[in-house]
Amino acid sequence: MPNPSEVKPPNSLTKPSTMNALIVTDIGKPVTLTKSRDIPTPGPSQVQIQVTVAGVNPHDQKCRDGGFLIADKLPAVLAMDVVGRVTTVADGVTKYSVGDRVVAQSSLEAGNPQNGLQQYAVVDVDLSARIPDSVSDDGAATLPSNIIAPLVALFSADTLGFPAPWTSAAAGFDFAGQTLLVIGGGTSCGKLGVQLAKLAGIGRIVVVGGDKALLASYGATHVVSRHGGEEKVLASIRDVVGDDLIYAYDAYNVAPNQHLALNALSNTKRGVLARLLTTGDPDADKIHSKAQGYEVRNVYGSSHMYRELAEAFWTRLPEYLADGRIKPLTSFEVFEPGLDADKVNYVLDRYRDGETVVKPHFHISVV
């Protein structure tokens, strides 16, 4: 009889051939339940998971109602923030074993085999992370889209261009001498952007909006109230940064309202704004004259679009979570087990109607 320590765990658990899923079949129509969707099989460098939590975001409403990302990929499954337990490991994969808890951001692949509103999904090994015991499934589900967006905003050459803190370029970069302005400190992407700035060692992290004590615990050095009118807010920012600000990140405003960050940028140095909401142009009539000009750069928070940067981050995420350098968010609303089309459509309708939505987490399976 073999020694138990020498017995390898199975690389697959027995499961049915089809599953339940919520799908978009027609753009502009509610999501519906299907009970006969094929279970996706992991390809090279992938694992299959039984989904425990699917996080739904505002862009999911744009997908359902406007065809964003899915117009030519119907029927489509929504939810790019995915947490689950590994059920099948592809040949050659050593990073995970069956039963491991995993968090991932899904791809934009046709058929959406990686998205969350289905009982099983596949995960790219290099763009996912094992969840430490200290972090809950819901905590992990607050991260994927909300942290990859500021990761790209801060550390991609396409946006603000700070060297990623694990790179050789970071060793000689004066992070302590830099200032970052974060607009939208109360948003999920704002809070996690502050944490990433702290992780990099940026010396002054000036945040507009959000809970002062919480943001300070994440690493903000200055928190400015967003109330009192634009001129007062701008003056408060300028009291901290003077005319030296060259890096700004807007995690909240639509294009017509992005002038606050632009007006805070230096007049004598060329500044850069990285913005999450990319449709349209800032209102030129509200932007102060800038002798050296400025740049507006769009942020596309996709692990698969920025694979090299994202792979390096996902590899390090378990360590960052375990030692507290990255803290999961604590604001989310749980929708209990099952794939309930009415509840998902209710949330998407609230996004559509501009109502306040606490990040929705749909518990798909209990494992």
Residue pairs with C-beta under 8 A, 6 or more apart in sequence:
9 97
9 98
9 99
10 98
11 88
11 89
11 91
11 98
12 48
12 87
12 88
12 89
12 98
13 87
13 88
13 98
15 39
15 50
15 87
15 120
16 39
17 38
17 39
18 35
18 36
18 37
18 38
18 39
19 35
19 37
19 38
19 39
19 118
19 119
19 120
20 33
20 34
20 35
20 37
20 118
20 119
20 339
21 33
21 34
21 37
21 77
21 117
21 118
21 119
21 339
22 31
22 32
22 33
22 34
22 77
22 78
22 117
22 118
22 339
22 341
22 344
23 31
23 32
23 33
23 34
23 37
23 75
23 76
23 77
24 31
24 63
24 64
24 70
24 74
24 75
24 76
24 77
24 78
25 32
25 74
25 75
26 74
27 64
27 65
27 66
27 67
27 70
27 71
27 74
28 64
28 65
28 66
29 64
30 64
30 341
30 345
31 64
31 78
31 117
31 341
31 344
31 345
31 348
32 341
33 339
33 341
34 75
37 118
39 48
39 119
39 120
40 48
40 111
40 113
40 114
40 120
40 121
40 122
41 48
41 88
41 122
42 48
42 88
42 89
42 90
42 93
42 122
42 123
43 90
43 122
44 90
44 91
44 92
45 90
45 92
45 93
45 124
45 125
45 126
46 90
46 93
46 122
46 123
46 124
46 125
47 86
47 87
47 88
47 89
47 90
47 93
47 96
47 102
47 122
47 123
47 125
48 86
48 87
48 88
48 89
48 120
48 121
48 122
48 123
49 82
49 84
49 85
49 86
49 87
49 102
49 120
49 121
49 122
49 123
50 84
50 85
50 87
50 119
50 120
50 365
50 367
51 82
51 83
51 84
51 116
51 118
51 119
51 120
51 121
51 364
51 365
52 83
52 84
52 85
52 101
52 137
52 363
52 364
52 365
52 366
52 367
53 81
53 82
53 83
53 84
53 116
53 137
53 138
53 140
53 141
53 361
53 362
53 363
53 364
54 79
54 81
54 82
54 83
54 115
54 116
54 117
54 141
54 361
54 362
54 364
55 79
55 80
55 81
55 82
55 83
55 116
55 141
55 142
55 144
55 145
55 332
55 359
55 360
55 361
55 362
56 78
56 79
56 81
56 117
56 344
56 347
56 348
56 359
56 360
56 361
56 362
57 79
57 80
57 81
57 145
57 359
58 351
58 357
59 68
59 69
59 80
59 145
60 78
60 79
60 80
60 348
60 351
61 348
61 349
61 351
61 352
62 68
62 69
63 69
63 70
63 76
63 78
64 78
64 348
65 348
65 352
69 108
70 76
70 112
72 110
73 110
73 111
73 112
76 111
76 112
76 115
77 112
77 115
77 116
77 117
77 118
78 112
78 115
78 116
78 117
78 344
79 106
79 115
79 116
79 117
79 362
80 105
80 106
80 114
80 115
80 116
80 144
80 145
81 105
81 116
81 141
81 142
81 143
81 144
81 145
81 146
82 103
82 104
82 105
82 106
82 114
82 115
82 116
82 121
82 123
82 141
82 144
83 101
83 102
83 103
83 104
83 116
83 131
83 137
83 138
83 140
83 141
84 101
84 102
84 120
84 121
84 123
84 364
84 365
84 367
85 99
85 100
85 101
85 102
85 367
86 96
86 97
86 98
86 99
86 100
86 102
87 98
87 120
88 98
89 96
89 97
89 98
93 125
95 125
95 130
96 102
96 125
96 130
100 130
101 130
101 131
101 137
101 140
102 123
102 128
102 129
102 130
102 131
103 128
103 129
103 131
103 140
103 141
103 143
103 144
104 114
104 123
104 124
104 127
104 128
104 129
104 144
105 127
105 128
105 144
105 145
105 148
105 302
105 303
106 112
106 114
106 115
106 116
106 121
107 114
107 124
107 127
107 303
107 304
108 302
108 304
113 121
113 122
114 121
114 122
114 123
114 124
115 121
116 362
116 364
117 339
117 344
117 362
117 364
118 339
118 364
119 339
119 364
119 365
124 304
126 307
126 311
126 314
126 315
127 303
127 304
127 307
127 310
127 311
127 314
128 314
129 314
129 315
129 317
129 318
129 321
130 318
131 137
131 140
131 318
131 321
132 318
132 321
132 322
134 321
134 322
135 321
135 328
136 328
138 332
138 334
138 361
139 328
139 329
139 330
140 328
141 332
141 361
142 188
142 328
142 329
142 330
142 331
142 332
142 359
143 192
143 317
143 326
143 328
143 329
144 303
145 301
146 188
146 189
146 191
146 192
146 329
146 359
147 189
147 192
147 195
147 196
147 326
148 301
148 302
148 303
148 306
148 310
148 313
149 189
149 193
149 251
149 276
149 299
149 301
150 189
150 190
150 192
150 193
150 196
150 249
150 251
150 299
150 301
151 196
151 301
151 306
151 309
151 310
151 313
152 158
152 159
152 299
152 300
152 301
152 302
152 305
152 306
152 309
153 159
153 160
153 193
153 249
153 251
153 274
153 276
153 299
153 301
154 160
154 162
154 180
154 193
154 196
154 197
154 200
154 249
154 274
155 161
155 162
155 163
155 164
155 196
155 200
155 309
156 306
156 309
158 297
159 272
159 274
159 297
159 298
159 299
160 180
160 247
160 249
160 272
160 274
160 297
161 272
162 173
162 175
162 178
162 200
162 202
162 247
163 169
163 170
163 173
164 170
164 200
164 309
164 312
164 313
165 175
165 199
165 200
165 201
166 312
166 316
167 312
170 200
175 200
175 201
175 202
175 203
176 201
176 202
176 203
177 203
178 202
178 203
178 204
178 247
179 202
179 203
179 204
179 205
179 206
179 240
179 241
179 244
179 245
179 246
179 247
180 197
180 202
180 204
180 205
180 206
180 247
180 248
180 249
181 206
181 207
181 208
181 237
181 241
181 245
181 247
181 248
181 249
181 261
181 264
182 190
182 193
182 194
182 197
182 205
182 206
182 207
182 208
182 220
182 248
182 249
182 251
183 190
183 208
183 209
183 248
183 249
183 250
183 251
183 252
183 253
183 260
183 261
184 190
184 208
184 209
184 210
184 250
184 251
184 252
184 253
185 191
185 194
185 207
185 208
185 209
185 210
185 215
185 220
185 223
186 209
186 210
186 211
186 252
187 209
187 210
187 251
187 252
188 329
188 331
188 359
189 251
189 276
189 301
190 207
190 209
190 210
190 251
190 252
191 210
191 214
191 215
191 218
191 329
192 326
192 329
193 249
193 251
194 205
194 207
194 215
194 218
194 219
194 220
195 218
195 219
195 325
195 326
195 327
196 326
197 205
197 219
198 205
198 218
198 219
198 325
199 219
199 320
199 325
199 326
203 221
204 221
204 222
204 240
204 241
205 219
205 220
205 221
205 222
206 220
206 221
206 222
206 224
206 237
206 240
206 241
207 215
207 220
207 222
207 223
207 224
208 223
208 224
208 225
208 226
208 233
208 237
208 260
209 224
209 225
209 226
209 252
210 223
212 220
212 223
215 223
216 223
218 327
222 240
224 233
224 236
224 237
224 240
225 233
225 236
226 233
227 233
230 260
233 260
234 260
234 263
234 264
237 245
237 264
238 264
241 264
243 266
243 267
243 268
243 269
244 266
244 269
245 264
245 265
245 266
245 271
246 265
246 266
246 269
246 270
246 271
246 272
247 271
247 272
248 261
248 262
248 264
248 265
248 271
248 272
248 273
248 274
249 261
249 273
249 274
249 275
250 258
250 260
250 261
250 273
250 274
250 275
250 276
250 277
251 276
252 276
252 277
253 260
253 261
253 275
253 277
254 277
254 279
254 280
255 275
255 277
255 278
255 279
255 280
255 281
255 282
255 283
256 280
256 282
256 283
257 283
258 273
258 275
258 277
258 282
258 283
258 296
259 282
259 283
259 286
259 287
261 273
261 275
262 271
262 273
262 282
262 287
262 288
262 290
262 294
262 296
263 286
263 287
263 288
265 271
265 272
265 273
265 290
265 294
266 290
266 292
267 288
267 289
267 290
267 291
267 292
268 291
268 292
269 292
270 292
270 293
270 294
270 295
271 290
271 292
271 294
271 295
272 294
272 295
272 296
272 297
273 294
273 295
273 296
273 297
274 297
274 298
274 299
275 296
275 297
275 298
275 299
276 299
276 301
278 298
278 299
278 300
281 296
282 296
300 306
303 310
303 311
303 314
304 310
317 326
319 325
320 326
321 328
329 359
331 358
331 359
332 358
332 359
332 360
332 361
333 357
333 358
333 359
333 360
333 361
334 361
334 363
335 343
335 347
335 360
335 361
335 362
335 363
336 363
337 363
337 364
337 365
337 366
338 363
338 364
339 362
339 364
340 362
343 362
344 362
347 357
347 360
350 356
350 357
351 357
